[in-house]
């Protein structure tokens, strides 16, 4: 067997869908689009990224939900050791078109003007669910107070439910400092720890959508596992996976990159 195939098969497993735990809520319109795409092409394109010890899905919560909806018994998973230092976790910041004065008119919203660094510290210490950074670069803590973890999650869900989801977008936290001009207001939030993510998944209390952003070295993409194979027995699905990888490596259709890349689909 090819060395690259052996390397991939060490981390690729066929797992029962019912054994996997979601840690994040899904976005309904994204779920609908993904379900249509998966049924149209008949593939699970990218494997779910799963913590080997707990079965928590780190990346692929929407794909997991589609598999549940269509009652597909198995999923192809790239299994990782979540606690390894090279796996990093951050977050995405919601971006909204609403102006601060429009947001502050919403019922039950309190706000406190702060400077950026003070606001980031407050959010990180569970003193507010969000800090709003406006187009004018003004910063306001939304509903400041003293929160426990799940209280903060509930408050984030409440605030997000009041905003126009059709105009909402998300930006990775690494990109915020690069922005010189804001076209939308940004909701800064605290990143979760790995332990918190595992705990909420095991308690079946998923975090708000796109709360986490996992950076996983050696991520396998474009596997294109047929849904028909995943509807067979676990052993048959594993056999088909091995055969497919052998064929695609032999045909020159697999490449391992050793540097960050930009992929154009």
PyMOL commands that set and color helices and strands:
alter all, ss='L'
color gray80, all
select helices_A, chain A and resi 3-11+17-19+28-41+61-69+100-104+116-124+149-162+165-167+173-176+194-202+227-230+234-250
alter helices_A, ss='H'
color red, helices_A
select strands_A, chain A and resi 12-16+21-22+43-44+48-51+56-59+74-80+88-90+92-96+111-114+130-133+139-142+169-172+185-188+213-215+225-226
alter strands_A, ss='S'
color yellow, strands_A
deselect
rebuild
show_as cartoon
